[in-house]
Amino acid sequence: MGSTPRPASWEDAALIAQIQEGQTEVYGALVRKYQDRVFNTCWRICGHLEDARDLTQEAFLKGFEHLSEFRGQSGFYTWIYRVAVNLALSHRRTASRRRNVSLDNASGLAGTQAEALAKHTTGDDPAKTASDREMHGCVAKALGALEGDYRAVVVLRDIEGFDYREIGEILEIPPGTVKSRLHRARAAIGEALRSRVATQD
């Protein structure tokens, strides 16, 4: 999978400085810059489309309310992801059982993401995997079956492209724990895919 472009932190810092000086309308620029990626992460973690929209809105609202506390030790995108992921994980733990939107069909987003996950877990050629919609659906289902903490590291690493240090900052865990959870999560997805292949033989 290609690396996800890193945001220009100095641009974010300049916008935040303006907001903290009272130009609150500038916050909209930060929302527009990150809302799609934050929404996708919330969706991938909580598994429900409408809830993901609500969680995304709540994350940016909380971000705005607490922006005076932002000190720049990490990038704004890492900071807002921490808010969003915590909300999504909390929602996933407490939400009552409900029907999830199919992750492999909704909004046309899952193809390249499932391809990336399959690349990590099956070793198949990415071009071949990209043409196999059934495989994409299986990967999405395997992702959905993971516990929230394991799903989060897969989403942040294999879909959003954060490195171990950034994921550790977002989830507030050591990088070594990130690596351990990621290894277990990929192994679980790989096992689900191997089971699918075995049932078709």
N, CA and C atoms as an extended XYZ file, in Angstrom:
603
Properties=species:S:1:pos:R:3:atomname:S:1:resname:S:1:resid:I:1 pbc="F F F"
N         0.843       -1.194        0.000 N   MET     1
C         0.000        0.000        0.000 CA  MET     1
C         0.870        1.232        0.000 C   MET     1
N         0.525        2.231       -0.776 N   GLY     2
C         1.274        3.458       -0.786 CA  GLY     2
C         1.103        4.212        0.510 C   GLY     2
N         2.113        4.979        0.889 N   SER     3
C         2.031        5.717        2.135 CA  SER     3
C         1.032        6.843        2.020 C   SER     3
N         0.333        7.095        3.120 N   THR     4
C        -0.640        8.180        3.150 CA  THR     4
C         0.096        9.498        3.286 C   THR     4
N        -0.204       10.512        2.454 N   PRO     5
C         0.492       11.789        2.565 CA  PRO     5
C         0.338       12.386        3.958 C   PRO     5
N         1.435       12.866        4.498 N   ARG     6
C         1.400       13.476        5.817 CA  ARG     6
C         0.941       14.922        5.718 C   ARG     6
N         0.052       15.360        6.600 N   PRO     7
C        -0.391       16.748        6.566 CA  PRO     7
C         0.740       17.708        6.915 C   PRO     7
N         0.654       18.921        6.421 N   ALA     8
C         1.653       19.942        6.742 CA  ALA     8
C         1.320       20.517        8.117 C   ALA     8
N         2.098       20.123        9.123 N   SER     9
C         1.779       20.511       10.499 CA  SER     9
C         1.888       22.022       10.708 C   SER     9
N         2.778       22.676        9.949 N   TRP    10
C         2.924       24.120       10.138 CA  TRP    10
C         1.677       24.853        9.667 C   TRP    10
N         1.012       24.314        8.639 N   GLU    11
C        -0.238       24.934        8.189 CA  GLU    11
C        -1.318       24.805        9.263 C   GLU    11
N        -1.403       23.612        9.855 N   ASP    12
C        -2.373       23.404       10.927 CA  ASP    12
C        -2.065       24.308       12.114 C   ASP    12
N        -0.792       24.416       12.469 N   ALA    13
C        -0.403       25.239       13.608 CA  ALA    13
C        -0.786       26.704       13.381 C   ALA    13
N        -0.624       27.161       12.144 N   ALA    14
C        -0.990       28.549       11.836 CA  ALA    14
C        -2.498       28.762       11.978 C   ALA    14
N        -3.277       27.794       11.506 N   LEU    15
C        -4.731       27.888       11.635 CA  LEU    15
C        -5.155       27.864       13.099 C   LEU    15
N        -4.539       26.982       13.878 N   ILE    16
C        -4.882       26.875       15.292 CA  ILE    16
C        -4.550       28.161       16.028 C   ILE    16
N        -3.421       28.764       15.680 N   ALA    17
C        -3.047       30.034       16.314 CA  ALA    17
C        -4.104       31.099       16.025 C   ALA    17
N        -4.604       31.139       14.798 N   GLN    18
C        -5.653       32.093       14.451 CA  GLN    18
C        -6.921       31.844       15.262 C   GLN    18
N        -7.286       30.562       15.399 N   ILE    19
C        -8.490       30.215       16.151 CA  ILE    19
C        -8.339       30.613       17.612 C   ILE    19
N        -7.189       30.321       18.172 N   GLN    20
C        -6.946       30.637       19.580 CA  GLN    20
C        -6.892       32.143       19.823 C   GLN    20
N        -6.674       32.899       18.752 N   GLU    21
C        -6.690       34.361       18.859 CA  GLU    21
C        -8.078       34.941       18.615 C   GLU    21
N        -9.053       34.067       18.375 N   GLY    22
C       -10.424       34.540       18.248 CA  GLY    22
C       -11.050       34.403       16.882 C   GLY    22
N       -10.284       33.969       15.869 N   GLN    23
C       -10.834       33.793       14.524 CA  GLN    23
C       -11.423       32.384       14.398 C   GLN    23
N       -12.515       32.175       15.113 N   THR    24
C       -13.068       30.820       15.232 CA  THR    24
C       -13.581       30.258       13.903 C   THR    24
N       -13.917       31.154       12.966 N   GLU    25
C       -14.427       30.662       11.686 CA  GLU    25
C       -13.381       29.861       10.916 C   GLU    25
N       -12.111       30.034       11.265 N   VAL    26
C       -11.026       29.329       10.597 CA  VAL    26
C       -11.083       27.822       10.886 C   VAL    26
N       -11.755       27.444       11.969 N   TYR    27
C       -11.826       26.029       12.337 CA  TYR    27
C       -12.436       25.193       11.209 C   TYR    27
N       -13.303       25.807       10.428 N   GLY    28
C       -13.927       25.102        9.313 CA  GLY    28
C       -12.904       24.545        8.338 C   GLY    28
N       -11.776       25.229        8.188 N   ALA    29
C       -10.735       24.755        7.278 CA  ALA    29
C       -10.132       23.448        7.782 C   ALA    29
N        -9.953       23.341        9.095 N   LEU    30
C        -9.434       22.103        9.670 CA  LEU    30
C       -10.452       20.977        9.554 C   LEU    30
N       -11.718       21.303        9.753 N   VAL    31
C       -12.768       20.294        9.624 CA  VAL    31
C       -12.792       19.747        8.205 C   VAL    31
N       -12.788       20.645        7.228 N   ARG    32
C       -12.826       20.203        5.825 CA  ARG    32
C       -11.605       19.374        5.457 C   ARG    32
N       -10.483       19.700        6.044 N   LYS    33
C        -9.233       19.014        5.721 CA  LYS    33
C        -9.236       17.561        6.202 C   LYS    33
N        -9.848       17.315        7.358 N   TYR    34
C        -9.727       16.001        7.977 CA  TYR    34
C       -11.038       15.232        8.136 C   TYR    34
N       -12.178       15.839        7.834 N   GLN    35
C       -13.436       15.189        8.180 CA  GLN    35
C       -13.649       13.859        7.453 C   GLN    35
N       -13.224       13.765        6.195 N   ASP    36
C       -13.437       12.517        5.461 CA  ASP    36
C       -12.636       11.366        6.060 C   ASP    36
N       -11.381       11.639        6.390 N   ARG    37
C       -10.541       10.591        6.970 CA  ARG    37
C       -11.005       10.215        8.369 C   ARG    37
N       -11.402       11.213        9.154 N   VAL    38
C       -11.897       10.922       10.500 CA  VAL    38
C       -13.195       10.128       10.430 C   VAL    38
N       -14.080       10.520        9.508 N   PHE    39
C       -15.325        9.776        9.323 CA  PHE    39
C       -15.045        8.326        8.950 C   PHE    39
N       -14.138        8.123        8.014 N   ASN    40
C       -13.830        6.763        7.568 CA  ASN    40
C       -13.301        5.915        8.716 C   ASN    40
N       -12.462        6.506        9.553 N   THR    41
C       -11.925        5.784       10.703 CA  THR    41
C       -13.027        5.441       11.701 C   THR    41
N       -13.890        6.400       11.992 N   CYS    42
C       -15.003        6.137       12.909 CA  CYS    42
C       -15.891        5.027       12.366 C   CYS    42
N       -16.152        5.072       11.071 N   TRP    43
C       -16.996        4.068       10.433 CA  TRP    43
C       -16.378        2.686       10.536 C   TRP    43
N       -15.084        2.615       10.241 N   ARG    44
C       -14.390        1.334       10.279 CA  ARG    44
C       -14.340        0.750       11.691 C   ARG    44
N       -14.317        1.599       12.696 N   ILE    45
C       -14.242        1.114       14.073 CA  ILE    45
C       -15.627        0.768       14.617 C   ILE    45
N       -16.604        1.654       14.413 N   CYS    46
C       -17.916        1.401       15.010 CA  CYS    46
C       -18.791        0.520       14.134 C   CYS    46
N       -18.542        0.509       12.814 N   GLY    47
C       -19.252       -0.384       11.922 CA  GLY    47
C       -20.638        0.058       11.517 C   GLY    47
N       -21.024        1.277       11.835 N   HIS    48
C       -22.369        1.740       11.501 CA  HIS    48
C       -22.274        3.136       10.880 C   HIS    48
N       -22.832        3.271        9.692 N   LEU    49
C       -22.632        4.474        8.891 CA  LEU    49
C       -23.165        5.733        9.569 C   LEU    49
N       -24.420        5.700       10.004 N   GLU    50
C       -25.011        6.894       10.615 CA  GLU    50
C       -24.319        7.242       11.923 C   GLU    50
N       -23.977        6.223       12.710 N   ASP    51
C       -23.262        6.484       13.958 CA  ASP    51
C       -21.911        7.123       13.681 C   ASP    51
N       -21.255        6.684       12.610 N   ALA    52
C       -19.951        7.252       12.256 CA  ALA    52
C       -20.079        8.737       11.926 C   ALA    52
N       -21.161        9.113       11.246 N   ARG    53
C       -21.384       10.536       10.954 CA  ARG    53
C       -21.540       11.332       12.251 C   ARG    53
N       -22.328       10.782       13.178 N   ASP    54
C       -22.538       11.460       14.460 CA  ASP    54
C       -21.241       11.556       15.253 C   ASP    54
N       -20.466       10.474       15.242 N   LEU    55
C       -19.208       10.456       15.978 CA  LEU    55
C       -18.209       11.456       15.396 C   LEU    55
N       -18.191       11.557       14.078 N   THR    56
C       -17.302       12.522       13.428 CA  THR    56
C       -17.663       13.944       13.832 C   THR    56
N       -18.953       14.253       13.794 N   GLN    57
C       -19.410       15.579       14.195 CA  GLN    57
C       -19.061       15.851       15.658 C   GLN    57
N       -19.285       14.847       16.507 N   GLU    58
C       -18.982       15.008       17.929 CA  GLU    58
C       -17.492       15.211       18.159 C   GLU    58
N       -16.668       14.482       17.399 N   ALA    59
C       -15.218       14.609       17.562 CA  ALA    59
C       -14.748       16.023       17.250 C   ALA    59
N       -15.232       16.590       16.145 N   PHE    60
C       -14.800       17.944       15.789 CA  PHE    60
C       -15.381       18.990       16.736 C   PHE    60
N       -16.578       18.721       17.263 N   LEU    61
C       -17.146       19.637       18.253 CA  LEU    61
C       -16.310       19.624       19.527 C   LEU    61
N       -15.960       18.434       19.986 N   LYS    62
C       -15.104       18.334       21.166 CA  LYS    62
C       -13.737       18.958       20.900 C   LYS    62
N       -13.223       18.734       19.698 N   GLY    63
C       -11.955       19.332       19.347 CA  GLY    63
C       -11.994       20.847       19.440 C   GLY    63
N       -13.081       21.424       18.935 N   PHE    64
C       -13.223       22.885       18.995 CA  PHE    64
C       -13.341       23.371       20.436 C   PHE    64
N       -14.141       22.662       21.231 N   GLU    65
C       -14.360       23.059       22.619 CA  GLU    65
C       -13.078       23.022       23.439 C   GLU    65
N       -12.169       22.117       23.073 N   HIS    66
C       -10.949       21.933       23.867 CA  HIS    66
C        -9.700       22.424       23.138 C   HIS    66
N        -9.890       23.195       22.087 N   LEU    67
C        -8.739       23.636       21.305 CA  LEU    67
C        -7.803       24.534       22.108 C   LEU    67
N        -8.338       25.202       23.121 N   SER    68
C        -7.477       26.043       23.959 CA  SER    68
C        -6.446       25.206       24.717 C   SER    68
N        -6.717       23.900       24.859 N   GLU    69
C        -5.807       23.005       25.567 CA  GLU    69
C        -4.730       22.435       24.645 C   GLU    69
N        -4.877       22.649       23.342 N   PHE    70
C        -3.920       22.105       22.386 CA  PHE    70
C        -2.609       22.859       22.502 C   PHE    70
N        -1.525       22.114       22.746 N   ARG    71
C        -0.216       22.739       22.953 CA  ARG    71
C         0.782       22.396       21.855 C   ARG    71
N         0.375       21.591       20.891 N   GLY    72
C         1.244       21.324       19.757 CA  GLY    72
C         2.305       20.278       19.982 C   GLY    72
N         2.208       19.494       21.089 N   GLN    73
C         3.194       18.429       21.282 CA  GLN    73
C         3.088       17.376       20.183 C   GLN    73
N         1.895       17.229       19.628 N   SER    74
C         1.696       16.346       18.476 CA  SER    74
C         0.942       17.149       17.422 C   SER    74
N         0.843       16.585       16.202 N   GLY    75
C         0.115       17.275       15.154 CA  GLY    75
C        -1.377       17.329       15.455 C   GLY    75
N        -2.061       18.305       14.887 N   PHE    76
C        -3.504       18.409       15.102 CA  PHE    76
C        -4.205       17.160       14.612 C   PHE    76
N        -3.750       16.592       13.473 N   TYR    77
C        -4.431       15.419       12.944 CA  TYR    77
C        -4.311       14.246       13.898 C   TYR    77
N        -3.157       14.090       14.587 N   THR    78
C        -3.026       13.042       15.594 CA  THR    78
C        -3.956       13.304       16.760 C   THR    78
N        -4.039       14.546       17.158 N   TRP    79
C        -4.860       14.954       18.303 CA  TRP    79
C        -6.337       14.715       18.026 C   TRP    79
N        -6.813       15.127       16.850 N   ILE    80
C        -8.235       14.961       16.533 CA  ILE    80
C        -8.559       13.490       16.319 C   ILE    80
N        -7.612       12.730       15.801 N   TYR    81
C        -7.828       11.283       15.677 CA  TYR    81
C        -7.971       10.638       17.049 C   TYR    81
N        -7.179       11.090       18.023 N   ARG    82
C        -7.294       10.541       19.376 CA  ARG    82
C        -8.698       10.760       19.915 C   ARG    82
N        -9.221       11.955       19.716 N   VAL    83
C       -10.587       12.265       20.165 CA  VAL    83
C       -11.586       11.345       19.467 C   VAL    83
N       -11.465       11.238       18.147 N   ALA    84
C       -12.426       10.470       17.358 CA  ALA    84
C       -12.364        8.976       17.672 C   ALA    84
N       -11.154        8.433       17.756 N   VAL    85
C       -11.006        6.997       18.015 CA  VAL    85
C       -11.526        6.644       19.401 C   VAL    85
N       -11.244        7.483       20.390 N   ASN    86
C       -11.767        7.228       21.728 CA  ASN    86
C       -13.289        7.222       21.730 C   ASN    86
N       -13.889        8.164       21.009 N   LEU    87
C       -15.343        8.201       20.910 CA  LEU    87
C       -15.875        6.946       20.233 C   LEU    87
N       -15.229        6.539       19.141 N   ALA    88
C       -15.697        5.380       18.388 CA  ALA    88
C       -15.551        4.091       19.193 C   ALA    88
N       -14.437        3.945       19.903 N   LEU    89
C       -14.239        2.745       20.717 CA  LEU    89
C       -15.235        2.699       21.865 C   LEU    89
N       -15.469        3.846       22.483 N   SER    90
C       -16.446        3.902       23.568 CA  SER    90
C       -17.835        3.556       23.063 C   SER    90
N       -18.171        4.096       21.892 N   HIS    91
C       -19.472        3.804       21.296 CA  HIS    91
C       -19.603        2.320       20.995 C   HIS    91
N       -18.551        1.738       20.454 N   ARG    92
C       -18.583        0.316       20.095 CA  ARG    92
C       -18.781       -0.555       21.329 C   ARG    92
N       -18.174       -0.152       22.455 N   ARG    93
C       -18.288       -0.957       23.669 CA  ARG    93
C       -19.672       -0.858       24.296 C   ARG    93
N       -20.320        0.276       24.121 N   THR    94
C       -21.565        0.505       24.853 CA  THR    94
C       -22.825        0.402       24.005 C   THR    94
N       -22.673        0.457       22.683 N   ALA    95
C       -23.866        0.438       21.829 CA  ALA    95
C       -24.578       -0.903       21.927 C   ALA    95
N       -25.890       -0.868       21.867 N   SER    96
C       -26.662       -2.105       21.852 CA  SER    96
C       -26.512       -2.775       20.500 C   SER    96
N       -26.816       -4.038       20.444 N   ARG    97
C       -26.678       -4.799       19.211 CA  ARG    97
C       -27.595       -4.229       18.130 C   ARG    97
N       -27.038       -4.023       16.955 N   ARG    98
C       -27.804       -3.446       15.867 CA  ARG    98
C       -27.232       -3.923       14.541 C   ARG    98
N       -28.026       -3.766       13.495 N   ARG    99
C       -27.571       -4.177       12.171 CA  ARG    99
C       -26.554       -3.178       11.648 C   ARG    99
N       -25.391       -3.682       11.195 N   ASN   100
C       -24.347       -2.836       10.629 CA  ASN   100
C       -24.546       -2.655        9.131 C   ASN   100
N       -24.134       -1.508        8.636 N   VAL   101
C       -24.071       -1.293        7.197 CA  VAL   101
C       -22.936       -2.133        6.638 C   VAL   101
N       -23.148       -2.740        5.480 N   SER   102
C       -22.105       -3.552        4.860 CA  SER   102
C       -20.903       -2.688        4.523 C   SER   102
N       -19.758       -3.003        5.104 N   LEU   103
C       -18.565       -2.197        4.887 CA  LEU   103
C       -17.990       -2.376        3.497 C   LEU   103
N       -18.302       -3.500        2.847 N   ASP   104
C       -17.690       -3.730        1.539 CA  ASP   104
C       -18.498       -3.131        0.405 C   ASP   104
N       -19.704       -2.636        0.687 N   ASN   105
C       -20.521       -2.085       -0.385 CA  ASN   105
C       -20.810       -0.592       -0.221 C   ASN   105
N       -20.889       -0.099        1.001 N   ALA   106
C       -21.351        1.268        1.218 CA  ALA   106
C       -20.326        2.289        0.739 C   ALA   106
N       -20.812        3.311        0.051 N   SER   107
C       -20.044        4.490       -0.364 CA  SER   107
C       -18.879        4.199       -1.290 C   SER   107
N       -18.703        2.944       -1.715 N   GLY   108
C       -17.632        2.620       -2.652 CA  GLY   108
C       -16.242        2.807       -2.101 C   GLY   108
N       -16.086        2.756       -0.757 N   LEU   109
C       -14.787        3.022       -0.168 CA  LEU   109
C       -13.968        1.769        0.089 C   LEU   109
N       -14.608        0.619        0.143 N   ALA   110
C       -13.931       -0.534        0.715 CA  ALA   110
C       -12.954       -1.205       -0.241 C   ALA   110
N       -13.079       -1.025       -1.541 N   GLY   111
C       -12.246       -1.764       -2.463 CA  GLY   111
C       -10.764       -1.622       -2.213 C   GLY   111
N       -10.256       -0.399       -2.230 N   THR   112
C        -8.832       -0.217       -2.051 CA  THR   112
C        -8.411       -0.552       -0.639 C   THR   112
N        -9.297       -0.356        0.345 N   GLN   113
C        -8.941       -0.644        1.726 CA  GLN   113
C        -8.868       -2.145        1.958 C   GLN   113
N        -9.843       -2.873        1.439 N   ALA   114
C        -9.800       -4.320        1.565 CA  ALA   114
C        -8.577       -4.872        0.835 C   ALA   114
N        -8.246       -4.267       -0.280 N   GLU   115
C        -7.045       -4.676       -1.021 CA  GLU   115
C        -5.814       -4.529       -0.153 C   GLU   115
N        -5.723       -3.402        0.561 N   ALA   116
C        -4.561       -3.170        1.410 CA  ALA   116
C        -4.478       -4.209        2.516 C   ALA   116
N        -5.619       -4.515        3.139 N   LEU   117
C        -5.621       -5.501        4.207 CA  LEU   117
C        -5.282       -6.881        3.665 C   LEU   117
N        -5.831       -7.229        2.524 N   ALA   118
C        -5.554       -8.540        1.939 CA  ALA   118
C        -4.079       -8.679        1.602 C   ALA   118
N        -3.474       -7.610        1.177 N   LYS   119
C        -2.051       -7.637        0.862 CA  LYS   119
C        -1.233       -8.018        2.092 C   LYS   119
N        -1.654       -7.474        3.271 N   HIS   120
C        -0.927       -7.768        4.495 CA  HIS   120
C        -1.180       -9.187        4.995 C   HIS   120
N        -2.357       -9.739        4.703 N   THR   121
C        -2.743      -10.975        5.373 CA  THR   121
C        -2.689      -12.211        4.482 C   THR   121
N        -2.723      -12.043        3.159 N   THR   122
C        -2.760      -13.212        2.297 CA  THR   122
C        -1.544      -13.351        1.411 C   THR   122
N        -0.822      -12.256        1.175 N   GLY   123
C         0.325      -12.301        0.291 CA  GLY   123
C        -0.050      -12.333       -1.170 C   GLY   123
N        -1.327      -12.204       -1.488 N   ASP   124
C        -1.750      -12.211       -2.888 CA  ASP   124
C        -1.259      -10.967       -3.601 C   ASP   124
N        -1.129      -11.063       -4.908 N   ASP   125
C        -0.765       -9.905       -5.712 CA  ASP   125
C        -1.856       -8.858       -5.601 C   ASP   125
N        -1.513       -7.584       -5.285 N   PRO   126
C        -2.539       -6.563       -5.085 CA  PRO   126
C        -3.456       -6.383       -6.289 C   PRO   126
N        -2.903       -6.465       -7.517 N   ALA   127
C        -3.738       -6.281       -8.703 CA  ALA   127
C        -4.783       -7.384       -8.807 C   ALA   127
N        -4.352       -8.608       -8.488 N   LYS   128
C        -5.293       -9.730       -8.528 CA  LYS   128
C        -6.350       -9.568       -7.450 C   LYS   128
N        -5.926       -9.186       -6.247 N   THR   129
C        -6.864       -9.018       -5.138 CA  THR   129
C        -7.865       -7.910       -5.421 C   THR   129
N        -7.396       -6.840       -6.087 N   ALA   130
C        -8.281       -5.712       -6.368 CA  ALA   130
C        -9.429       -6.109       -7.268 C   ALA   130
N        -9.248       -7.147       -8.075 N   SER   131
C       -10.304       -7.582       -8.997 CA  SER   131
C       -11.253       -8.583       -8.360 C   SER   131
N       -10.979       -8.968       -7.138 N   ASP   132
C       -11.759      -10.017       -6.481 CA  ASP   132
C       -12.673       -9.384       -5.436 C   ASP   132
N       -13.864       -9.004       -5.846 N   ARG   133
C       -14.781       -8.328       -4.929 CA  ARG   133
C       -15.202       -9.241       -3.774 C   ARG   133
N       -15.260      -10.509       -4.028 N   GLU   134
C       -15.628      -11.430       -2.954 CA  GLU   134
C       -14.572      -11.429       -1.858 C   GLU   134
N       -13.313      -11.363       -2.276 N   MET   135
C       -12.232      -11.286       -1.301 CA  MET   135
C       -12.334      -10.000       -0.489 C   MET   135
N       -12.662       -8.881       -1.158 N   HIS   136
C       -12.805       -7.609       -0.460 CA  HIS   136
C       -13.875       -7.709        0.614 C   HIS   136
N       -14.994       -8.338        0.239 N   GLY   137
C       -16.080       -8.486        1.196 CA  GLY   137
C       -15.677       -9.350        2.371 C   GLY   137
N       -14.915      -10.406        2.116 N   CYS   138
C       -14.458      -11.293        3.178 CA  CYS   138
C       -13.518      -10.560        4.130 C   CYS   138
N       -12.619       -9.735        3.562 N   VAL   139
C       -11.702       -8.960        4.392 CA  VAL   139
C       -12.478       -7.980        5.270 C   VAL   139
N       -13.476       -7.310        4.683 N   ALA   140
C       -14.272       -6.362        5.442 CA  ALA   140
C       -15.006       -7.045        6.582 C   ALA   140
N       -15.528       -8.245        6.318 N   LYS   141
C       -16.223       -8.990        7.370 CA  LYS   141
C       -15.259       -9.418        8.465 C   LYS   141
N       -14.065       -9.840        8.066 N   ALA   142
C       -13.062      -10.236        9.052 CA  ALA   142
C       -12.650       -9.045        9.911 C   ALA   142
N       -12.513       -7.892        9.288 N   LEU   143
C       -12.199       -6.673       10.038 CA  LEU   143
C       -13.314       -6.370       11.025 C   LEU   143
N       -14.558       -6.488       10.559 N   GLY   144
C       -15.694       -6.198       11.424 CA  GLY   144
C       -15.811       -7.133       12.606 C   GLY   144
N       -15.255       -8.343       12.488 N   ALA   145
C       -15.346       -9.320       13.566 CA  ALA   145
C       -14.311       -9.105       14.660 C   ALA   145
N       -13.310       -8.254       14.403 N   LEU   146
C       -12.277       -7.996       15.400 CA  LEU   146
C       -12.826       -7.197       16.573 C   LEU   146
N       -12.259       -7.425       17.759 N   GLU   147
C       -12.579       -6.578       18.897 CA  GLU   147
C       -12.113       -5.153       18.599 C   GLU   147
N       -12.756       -4.193       19.251 N   GLY   148
C       -12.521       -2.785       18.934 CA  GLY   148
C       -11.073       -2.355       18.985 C   GLY   148
N       -10.342       -2.756       20.034 N   ASP   149
C        -8.950       -2.326       20.180 CA  ASP   149
C        -8.078       -2.861       19.054 C   ASP   149
N        -8.384       -4.077       18.586 N   TYR   150
C        -7.609       -4.671       17.496 CA  TYR   150
C        -8.032       -4.080       16.156 C   TYR   150
N        -9.323       -3.831       16.014 N   ARG   151
C        -9.792       -3.206       14.787 CA  ARG   151
C        -9.156       -1.829       14.621 C   ARG   151
N        -9.043       -1.092       15.719 N   ALA   152
C        -8.505        0.263       15.657 CA  ALA   152
C        -7.089        0.290       15.114 C   ALA   152
N        -6.218       -0.636       15.579 N   VAL   153
C        -4.829       -0.595       15.098 CA  VAL   153
C        -4.749       -0.952       13.623 C   VAL   153
N        -5.607       -1.874       13.160 N   VAL   154
C        -5.615       -2.224       11.740 CA  VAL   154
C        -6.070       -1.032       10.905 C   VAL   154
N        -7.128       -0.375       11.336 N   VAL   155
C        -7.638        0.784       10.609 CA  VAL   155
C        -6.586        1.884       10.548 C   VAL   155
N        -5.970        2.179       11.683 N   LEU   156
C        -5.016        3.283       11.731 CA  LEU   156
C        -3.734        2.980       10.966 C   LEU   156
N        -3.297        1.718       10.986 N   ARG   157
C        -2.049        1.368       10.307 CA  ARG   157
C        -2.265        1.015        8.846 C   ARG   157
N        -3.128        0.034        8.567 N   ASP   158
C        -3.236       -0.515        7.223 CA  ASP   158
C        -4.156        0.274        6.313 C   ASP   158
N        -5.036        1.074        6.877 N   ILE   159
C        -5.938        1.876        6.052 CA  ILE   159
C        -5.527        3.344        6.055 C   ILE   159
N        -5.276        3.896        7.253 N   GLU   160
C        -4.942        5.319        7.333 CA  GLU   160
C        -3.449        5.601        7.218 C   GLU   160
N        -2.604        4.601        7.402 N   GLY   161
C        -1.174        4.776        7.169 CA  GLY   161
C        -0.389        5.442        8.277 C   GLY   161
N        -0.925        5.485        9.491 N   PHE   162
C        -0.158        6.030       10.610 CA  PHE   162
C         0.976        5.082       10.970 C   PHE   162
N         2.089        5.636       11.478 N   ASP   163
C         3.168        4.771       11.925 CA  ASP   163
C         2.918        4.339       13.371 C   ASP   163
N         3.773        3.450       13.883 N   TYR   164
C         3.554        2.882       15.211 CA  TYR   164
C         3.553        3.959       16.296 C   TYR   164
N         4.442        4.915       16.171 N   ARG   165
C         4.505        5.970       17.182 CA  ARG   165
C         3.223        6.792       17.197 C   ARG   165
N         2.741        7.152       16.011 N   GLU   166
C         1.514        7.938       15.928 CA  GLU   166
C         0.311        7.167       16.468 C   GLU   166
N         0.244        5.879       16.123 N   ILE   167
C        -0.859        5.061       16.626 CA  ILE   167
C        -0.786        4.973       18.146 C   ILE   167
N         0.431        4.833       18.672 N   GLY   168
C         0.602        4.807       20.122 CA  GLY   168
C         0.110        6.088       20.769 C   GLY   168
N         0.376        7.226       20.128 N   GLU   169
C        -0.103        8.507       20.654 CA  GLU   169
C        -1.624        8.582       20.611 C   GLU   169
N        -2.201        8.127       19.511 N   ILE   170
C        -3.651        8.196       19.347 CA  ILE   170
C        -4.361        7.299       20.358 C   ILE   170
N        -3.853        6.060       20.506 N   LEU   171
C        -4.499        5.092       21.392 CA  LEU   171
C        -3.966        5.156       22.818 C   LEU   171
N        -2.913        5.960       23.006 N   GLU   172
C        -2.290        6.123       24.325 CA  GLU   172
C        -1.796        4.781       24.872 C   GLU   172
N        -1.051        4.079       24.015 N   ILE   173
C        -0.419        2.818       24.378 CA  ILE   173
C         1.008        2.825       23.830 C   ILE   173
N         1.903        1.988       24.366 N   PRO   174
C         3.281        1.950       23.867 CA  PRO   174
C         3.331        1.404       22.433 C   PRO   174
N         4.304        1.835       21.639 N   PRO   175
C         4.451        1.306       20.281 CA  PRO   175
C         4.553       -0.213       20.245 C   PRO   175
N         5.192       -0.815       21.272 N   GLY   176
C         5.293       -2.260       21.314 CA  GLY   176
C         3.932       -2.936       21.407 C   GLY   176
N         3.016       -2.320       22.135 N   THR   177
C         1.660       -2.852       22.230 CA  THR   177
C         0.941       -2.705       20.900 C   THR   177
N         1.204       -1.601       20.194 N   VAL   178
C         0.639       -1.416       18.858 CA  VAL   178
C         1.061       -2.561       17.948 C   VAL   178
N         2.353       -2.862       17.941 N   LYS   179
C         2.876       -3.926       17.079 CA  LYS   179
C         2.253       -5.276       17.437 C   LYS   179
N         2.120       -5.544       18.740 N   SER   180
C         1.551       -6.815       19.179 CA  SER   180
C         0.101       -6.944       18.748 C   SER   180
N        -0.679       -5.893       18.945 N   ARG   181
C        -2.094       -5.940       18.557 CA  ARG   181
C        -2.238       -6.058       17.050 C   ARG   181
N        -1.384       -5.350       16.321 N   LEU   182
C        -1.464       -5.400       14.870 CA  LEU   182
C        -1.139       -6.800       14.356 C   LEU   182
N        -0.130       -7.422       14.943 N   HIS   183
C         0.240       -8.782       14.542 CA  HIS   183
C        -0.925       -9.744       14.775 C   HIS   183
N        -1.546       -9.642       15.929 N   ARG   184
C        -2.665      -10.533       16.251 CA  ARG   184
C        -3.864      -10.264       15.349 C   ARG   184
N        -4.118       -8.995       15.091 N   ALA   185
C        -5.266       -8.646       14.252 CA  ALA   185
C        -5.068       -9.139       12.823 C   ALA   185
N        -3.877       -8.934       12.266 N   ARG   186
C        -3.603       -9.409       10.910 CA  ARG   186
C        -3.687      -10.929       10.845 C   ARG   186
N        -3.207      -11.586       11.900 N   ALA   187
C        -3.270      -13.049       11.935 CA  ALA   187
C        -4.725      -13.522       11.934 C   ALA   187
N        -5.580      -12.824       12.686 N   ALA   188
C        -6.993      -13.200       12.737 CA  ALA   188
C        -7.662      -12.998       11.386 C   ALA   188
N        -7.340      -11.895       10.717 N   ILE   189
C        -7.908      -11.647        9.393 CA  ILE   189
C        -7.388      -12.698        8.408 C   ILE   189
N        -6.102      -12.989        8.485 N   GLY   190
C        -5.532      -13.999        7.602 CA  GLY   190
C        -6.179      -15.358        7.799 C   GLY   190
N        -6.431      -15.720        9.047 N   GLU   191
C        -7.073      -17.001        9.333 CA  GLU   191
C        -8.489      -17.040        8.767 C   GLU   191
N        -9.209      -15.908        8.878 N   ALA   192
C       -10.561      -15.842        8.319 CA  ALA   192
C       -10.528      -16.030        6.807 C   ALA   192
N        -9.541      -15.452        6.149 N   LEU   193
C        -9.436      -15.592        4.703 CA  LEU   193
C        -9.044      -17.020        4.307 C   LEU   193
N        -8.147      -17.627        5.074 N   ARG   194
C        -7.760      -19.011        4.777 CA  ARG   194
C        -8.942      -19.957        4.979 C   ARG   194
N        -9.750      -19.674        6.003 N   SER   195
C       -10.941      -20.501        6.225 CA  SER   195
C       -11.910      -20.397        5.065 C   SER   195
N       -12.032      -19.172        4.501 N   ARG   196
C       -12.906      -18.976        3.352 CA  ARG   196
C       -12.418      -19.801        2.167 C   ARG   196
N       -11.096      -19.769        1.931 N   VAL   197
C       -10.538      -20.520        0.806 CA  VAL   197
C       -10.757      -22.020        1.008 C   VAL   197
N       -10.560      -22.472        2.272 N   ALA   198
C       -10.689      -23.900        2.569 CA  ALA   198
C       -12.117      -24.404        2.324 C   ALA   198
N       -13.103      -23.584        2.614 N   THR   199
C       -14.501      -23.997        2.426 CA  THR   199
C       -14.873      -24.090        0.956 C   THR   199
N       -14.079      -23.419        0.087 N   GLN   200
C       -14.376      -23.449       -1.339 CA  GLN   200
C       -13.645      -24.574       -2.066 C   GLN   200
N       -12.676      -25.194       -1.388 N   ASP   201
C       -11.917      -26.282       -2.027 CA  ASP   201
C       -12.744      -27.569       -2.100 C   ASP   201
